[in-house]
């Protein structure tokens, strides 16, 4: 464990340059590498984009054009996390013969329902026509996103695309306001920011077009959106945090659950909360289970992991887990804001795709198909721009034009006010959503505004959060669950979780909000031990257990003062979401 002991407000800091937070040695000599297209992130969106670009370049007679995909995880798939039920539409457009090619999936959906969980331990099951239309899953597939992206990597490499896992993008390279590539992460820096004997500088990888496909709240995409003011003028992006476990259950029950999709509403949430749970039946007697909660919740002690544990303890869920064991754990944030919160998708020398650009349908709880579609739409624009020899914003604007004419826009437009409707509570939201279904997504207002999640945090005295009781069987505490995430980081590197004003944590946050970082983090990264008192000669902040981090980005989003900066750690750091 290491205690935060530095303030990072100053632009003279050796790891703060041009507004970008990164533990990089700024004067280190670096090799340059030039490619045609650089994709940052080997998730579904990034790999689909790379595949579509390569195909287009080959069709143009440019088979020697180089498309490079960087992935910060040690192996492709380690850092992707989803429920997941996949609408196959996006994948079927990318590979019409995806089944014949051997794309792995767990099962077609054979049954779906919505269970309304009650505080008294009972449930109300809605089936068939009573299931809300967005939660109908006929024709969809239960999948492991880990397996899907590893299969996509194989397809990409078969086309001659270079996929480099273990290479994190640490800083964006600019020429004025034009993106010209990224600088990869330095390795061999000690916890004080100095070179070790093993120091290896990152490379400057330059490209005609850079695609940011980092997932939710990507480190580079966040800076790009802020620097170039790409965010929506009226609607801030909003998020939820999802907690997931993969379970093995007794064989007879596991076989009966294969292909079953159960969503839950109600307990343990109150009428002011937005969220719910899922249970998906997979092969090998496995259940994907999870719980997601909107981060606009006002309670300063909001604890997504604690809510997940309480949800598992409800008899309707506990009965399904009885006699089973946890196999894997993870957490991830999800972009909830919808169509009106999407940033500008392109600029001089770059495009944004997937979760980094807000391609998720929060009403359906699905984003894989939209991620793939966004990658394909961006690829078409990029290939045309490369053929013209013009990769300016004006040339790449055909990405937005194509999106606006696509089924992806039609789908997101139809739920454009969905998440925001619940700002007034569950009942008001349900009423408005009902109206949205008959007004083409409009509802009571043509455009519902949104606000950053951190702005909703209430004062400490308004907290009503009650923590559950933990055990070693079905209600593990955070540290036990972190073990099942496979998370690991070299503890001799600088913390990749940086509190830029530690004084504020002690002087204001303790009194006003009770240091919510110790609650909302699903990996027990932030600690405020009993008796933690101010040292007279240096700033004080939380104890940061950075080695626990599962890269969910909740802290970067939910901190009420926005003084937590998430930066990429050295290569190989983070969770290992095998089969998730």
N, C-alpha and C positions, 0 to 999 in steps of 0.2 A: 504494500500500500504506500501511496505517496501523497503528501499533503500539498495542495496548491499553495505556492509561496511567491508567485510573481504576478505582477499586473502587466497586462499586455495591451494597454490602450495606445501606446506610442507607436507611430509609424517608423520610428528609428530602430525598433526591435529587429534583430537579425532574421526573424522568421515572419515578418509582416511587411509585405511589399505590394504597392499599388492596390491596397484594400484586400489582398488575399492572405488568408491565414494558412501558413504551411511551415512545417519544420524543415526548411531547406537552407543549405549553406549558400548564401547569395553570390559569393565571389568564386565559387568552385568552377574550374574548367569543365566543360561538358561537350560530349559528342552530339552532333546533329544527325538526325535521320529524316529523310524526306519520303513521304508517301502521297498517293493521290487522295485517299480518303482515310481518315482516322475515326474510329468509333470507340468511345469511352464507355465501357460497360458491356459485358457479355451476358445480358439477360435476353428475354424473348424479343424485346424491341430492337436492341442493338444487333443481335445476330440476324434477325429478319431483314433489317436495313442493309447489313453487309452482304447478305446473300442476294438481295434484289439488285443492289448496286453492281455487284460483280457480274451477275447475269446480263445486265444492261450494257456494261462496258464490253463484255465479250461479244455481244450482238453488234456493237459498234466497231468491232475489229480491234479492240484495245485489250486483248487478253493478257497483256503484260502489265496492265495497270495494277498498282498495288493497293489493296484494301487491308487495313490493319485494325484488329480489335484488341483493345487493352482491357484487362479484368483485374481488379484489385485483389480478389480472393486468390488463395493459393491454388485452387482448382476451380474450373468453371462449374457453377452450380452451388458452391459452398455458401454464397451470400444471397441466394434467392429464396424467397419464402412466400407461399400463398396457400390458401385453403386446401385444395383448389378444385373448383368445378369449372371446366373450360367449355365455353361456347366454341365449337370447332370452326366457325366461319373464317376467322383470320388465318388459321393454319391451313385450311382447305384452299384458300386463295394462293397461299405461298407454295404449297405442295398439294395439288389436287389428289395425288396418290399417297397421301401421308400414311394411311393405314398399311398399304402395300409395301411402303418403304420401311415399315417396322417401327414407326413412331410409338413410343411406349405410352400406354394409358392403363389406368387401373380397372375401369369398368364403365360401360355406358350407365347413365342414370336410369335405374329401374323403378324408383319410388322416391317421391319427395313430399314433404309436409312442413308445416309450421307449428311448433309446440309453444304455446303461451304458458310459461312457467309461473306458478303462483307461490307466494311466500309461505303458504301452509304446506308446501311439499307436493301439491297436486299439479296437474297440467291440463290444459285444454288443447287437444290436437285438431288442427285444421287440415283437411285433405281435399284433393280434387279441386273443384271449382271454388272452394273456400280459401285456398291458398292465394295470397296476393299475386297478381299477374307477374310482377317482376321476379318472383321467386319460383316460377314454373321452370322446370329444368328438363323437360322432354327434349331429347335430341342432343343433350350435353353429355360430357364425360367427366368422371372423377379422375384426376391426374395428380402426379407428383411433378411440380414445376422443376425441381432439381433434375428429374429424368428428362423432361421435355427440353430444357436448355442444353443438356449434355448431348442429346440427339441432334439438336440444331447446330451445335458446334461441329459435330461429325459431318453434317451436310455442308457447312461452310468450308471446312478444310478440304473436302472433296472437290470444291470449286477453285481451290488455290488461294483461299483467304487465310491470312496469318492471324491466329488467335493466340495471344500471349497472356496467360494467367500469371498472377504474381507481379503485375506491373500496374501500380496505382498512379492515376493522374493527380499530381500535387498542386500544380498551378497552370492557369491558362496563359498561353503566350499571345500577346497582342501586338499588332502594328497599328498604333493609334487606337481606334475602336474596332478594328477588324481582328477576328480570331484567326491565328495562323498555326495553331497547334496547342500542345500541352507539354509541360515538363513533368517527367515521371519522378516518383518519390526517391529521395536520397535514402541510402541505408548506411548503418554504422554511425549514428549520431547518439551521443549519450543523453541521459535524462536532463542535462543542463543545456543542451543544444550545441555541444561541442563535438568535433570529429573524434571518433575512435580510430584505433589502428586499422580497423576493418572497413573504414569509410569508403563507400562507392557512390559517386554522384549520379543522380538521375540523368536521363537523356532529354534533349529537346527534340521532340518529334513534331515535325512540321508537315502540314497537309493543306491541300487546296480547299478542302472542306472538313470540318470537325463535327462529328455527331455526338451529342451528349445524351447518353442512355444510362445514366447512373442509378436509376430508380428514384424512390421518394427522397426529396430534400438532398439531392446529390451535392457533394461538397463544391464541385466546380460549377454546376448549374445554378446553385444558390448565389454564388458570387456573380456569375454572368447576368442573371436576372436582375440583381440589385444594381450592378454597375451600369448596365445598358437600359435600365428602367423598362424591362420587358413585361413586368407584371400587369395584371388587369388594373385598369384605372379605378374601377369601382369595387371589385370583389377580391378580397384577399384569399389566397389558397387556405383551405382548412383541412384538418387531418383527423384520422382516428389511429389508435394504436391497437394492433391485433396481437394476441398472445396465443401461441399454438403449441400443442403437444401431439406427438405421434405415439399411439398405444398399440400393443399387442394384446388381444383379448382371447378368451377361450375359443377353441376351434368351432364349436357348434354355433355359438353366437356370432363369431366372425363371418362364417359362411352365410348366415342369414342376413347380415348387414351389408354384404358386398353390393355396391351400386346404390345404396340408400343415401339420400340427402335429407338431413333434418336441420332446419334452421330454428332458432329459438328467439323468443321475445319475452319481456317481463323480467322476472327475478334474475339477478339481484338488483336491477336498476329501478329507480323511482320514475315518476312521471316527468321529471325535468331532464332525464338522461336520454342520450341517443346511442344505441348500440344493440348488441345481441350476440348469440352464439351459433356455432355450426358443429355438425357431426356428419362426417362423410365416411362411408364404408369402402375400404380398399382391399387389395389382394393380401394374401398371407395373414389373414385374420387381424388386419390392422385397421385402426380408426384414426382419421385425422379429426382432431377436436380443437376448438378454439373459441375465443371470445374477443370481440372488438368493441371499443368504447370511443366515442367522439371526444377529442381533446378540448372542445369548447365548454366542457363541463366546468361549472364555477368552483367546485370544491377544491381548495388548495391542497388537501390531502388525497386527492384523486390517485388511486393506485390500480392501474389496469390489471396487474398480476393478482392483487388481492381479490378483485372482482371475478377474475377467472377461477380462482380457487373456490370462492363462494358458489359460483355457477356449477363447478364440478361436484360440490357437496349436495346439490339439489338431488332428491331421490331419482328423478327422471334421467339424470345424467349418470349419477353414481351407479345405478343398476346396470347400465351398459358397460361400465368400466370394471365392475366387480370381477375379481379373479385375474385381472390383467396387470400389465406393467408398462411403465413409460419407456419409450425407446429414444425419443428425441424431443428437444424443446427449442423454441425460438420466439422472436418478437420482431415486429416490423410496423412502421407507420404506413398509412394509406392516404392518398390524396382524395379528399371528399368533395372539394369545391365545385367540381363539374364544369360545364361549358363556360360559364361566365368568369370563372377563376383561372382559366388557362392562360399562360403567358404567351407572348408573341413567339411563334414557333420557329423563327428563322432570323438571320441577320447576315452581315457581311462575313462570309466564310464559315457559317455554322447553322445547324438545325438542332432542335430539341425533340425527343421522342419518348414514348412510354410514360411511366409514372413521373419522370422529370418534367413532362409537359402536361400532366394532369389527365392522361387518357385512362380514366376509370369510371365505370358506371356504378355509383354508390347505391342506387336502388336495386340493381341486380347483384351487387357484390361480386362483380366480374371485371377483369381488366386485361387478361392474357390476350384475348382476341383483339382488343383495341390496341394493345401494345404492338402486336404484330402488324396490324393495319397501319399504325402510325409509322412504323419502320419502313413499310413498303411505300407509303405515300411520300415520305421524305426521300427515299432512294430514287424514286422516279424523277423528282425535282432535281436532285443532285446529279444524276446521270445526264439529264438534259443540260444542266448548267455547265458541267464539264465538257460536254460536246461543243457548247457555244464558246468555251474558253472564258466564261464570265461567271464567277461564283460570288457576286455581290448580293446584297439583300434583295435588290430588284429582281435579279435572275432567279434566286431561290424562293421568291414569293409564290411561285407556282405550287409549292407545298401547301400553303394555306388555301389557295384556290382549289386544289384537288381535294383537300380535306372538307371544305365547305360543300363540295358536290358529292361527297361519299356517304355511304351508309353509316360510317362512324360518327359523322356530324349529325345525321338524322337521329341516331340512337342517343347521343349526348344531349341534343337539343330537346328531346322528349322528356328528359329528367333534369332540365337546367335549373329548376328551383327546388329539387327534391330535398337535398340535405338542409338547405337554408330554411325550409318550412318548419323544421323542428326546433328552431331557435326559440319559439314561443312555448315549447313543451310538447310532450307526446301527443296529447289529445288535439291540440291546435294543428300540429303537424299532420296527424292522421287525417283530419278533416280536409286540409289543404291538398294533401297528396291524392285524396279521393277526387277532388275537383280537377287536379292536374291530369288525371287519367281520362277525363272527358273534355278537357280543353287543350289537348295537345302539349301538355307540360307547363302551361301557364299558371294555373291555379288562381289564387286570389290576387296576385300581383304579377305584373308583366316581367319584372326583374327584381328578385329579392336580393338585397345587398348582403354582404358578409363582412366579417371582421376577423382579424388574426385571433387564433385560439388563445394565445397568452393574455389577450386583453380582457377575457371573460373571467379571469381568476379573481375570486372573492377574498375578502379578508379572512384571516385565520379563525376568527370567532364564529364564522358561518359554516365551518366544516361539520359534516355529519358522517364522514367516512368511518366505518368500523372495520377493523382488521379481523380476518378469520383465524381459526386455530389450525395449525399445520400438523402434518404427520409424515411418516416415511413411506406411505403407500399411495394415496391418491390426491393428497393435498400438500405437495412439497413446497418448501419456502423458496425464496428467490435464489439463494446460493446453491441449493440442491438442483434446481432447474437449470442454472447456468452451467453446471457440470454436464447436463444432458445436451446442452447446445454445442459442446465441443469448443467453446470460445477460448482463445489463447492469444496473448500478446507478449512480446519480449518486454520484460519489466525494466530493462536498462535503456529503453528509448524514451524520448520525451512523451509526456501524456498527450494523447491525441484529443483529449477533452479539456479544453482550455477555458478557465473562468477569467474573463478580461478585466473584471473589477471585483476582486475578492473582498475588499472592504465593504462593498455594498451588501454582500451576502450576510455579513455579521451585523452591520450597522442598521440595515433596514429590513432585509428579507426575513430574518428571524422573528421580528416583531410583527411585521405586516402579514406574512404568508406562512410562517413556520417552516421555511426552507423546503418547498415542495419537491425539490429535486430528489430528496431521500425517499419520496413516496412514488412519484410518477415513473421513475426509472424501473424497468422490468428486470434489471440485472444486478441490482444492489451495487451500482457504481458509486453513488454519492452517499456519504456517511456523515452524520453529525453525532459523534459519540457523546455520551453523558459527560458533563463537566468540560466540554469543549469551550475554552475561554480564550479571549483575545490575548495574543502576545503583544507586548508593548512596542516591539521594535520592527514588526513586519506585518503586512496584510494578512488577513485570515479568511479562509474560505472552507469549504467542505473537504473532508478527506476523499480523494478520488481514487477509486479502485479501477483504474483504466483497463486492467487485464480482464475484467469481467465483461466488458462491453460487447454487446451482440449487434452493434451497428444499426439499431432501429431508428435513431435520430429523434426520439421523443424529447430528449433534453434540449436539443437545438430548437425545437418547435415550441415546447410548453413552458420554458423558463419565463417567468413573468417580466423579467427585466431584460431579456435577450442578451445576457452577458456570457452565455455558454456558446462556445464555438467548437463544432465538431470538425476535425481535420483528419485526413487519412493517416493511418499508422503505417509502419513499415510493411513491406510485402509479407503476406502470409498471416497477418494478424486478423483476428475476427472469429466468427463462428464457423462451424462446419455442418451445414444443413443437409447432410446426406439423406436422400430419399424424401426430403420435405417438399 
